[in-house]
Amino acid sequence: MAANRNVTTYDPKKVIITFGGIPISGFANGTFINVTPSSDRFSKVVGADGEVSRSKSADNTHEVTITLLQSSLSNQYLSGIESLDRITSKGILPLTVTDLNGGSLKFWPQAWITTDPDLGYAAEQTDRVWTFNTGQVAASNTGATLK
């Protein structure tokens, strides 16, 4: 007899990102949010005799990219924040990524836009990729729960 398996459902509309408390919307098709640790959690050193030691990194920062449609109104908001930061250095804001599908949460009290996205124009609309760097993560839960 087969094991009891639950059917789960993923809904991309239940993945929410906010920057400065403002929800971002108008995501492009495909991977629209990507969170990458800035460094490995541990580094290792192997001695001449083969003894191995590791060092724990205190770096719990990330690079976060979001991909928006060219027509997304969130591009205007993010462009305004990037311009404000360039002129006044006051563009460090909280960044949150929440996945209501499985209970994942990432929260950084300090994040900033690294630069304007590349601009491409074509017969059909193109994507705008925004890159953020973060300070230390304040809340992180990547565990999934079945709904």
Secondary structure as UniProt FT lines:
FT   HELIX           12..14
FT   STRAND          15..19
FT   TURN            20..21
FT   STRAND          22..23
FT   STRAND          33..37
FT   STRAND          42..46
FT   TURN            48..49
FT   STRAND          52..56
FT   STRAND          62..69
FT   TURN            70..71
FT   HELIX           74..88
FT   STRAND          93..99
FT   TURN            100..103
FT   STRAND          104..113
FT   STRAND          127..134
FT   STRAND          139..141
//
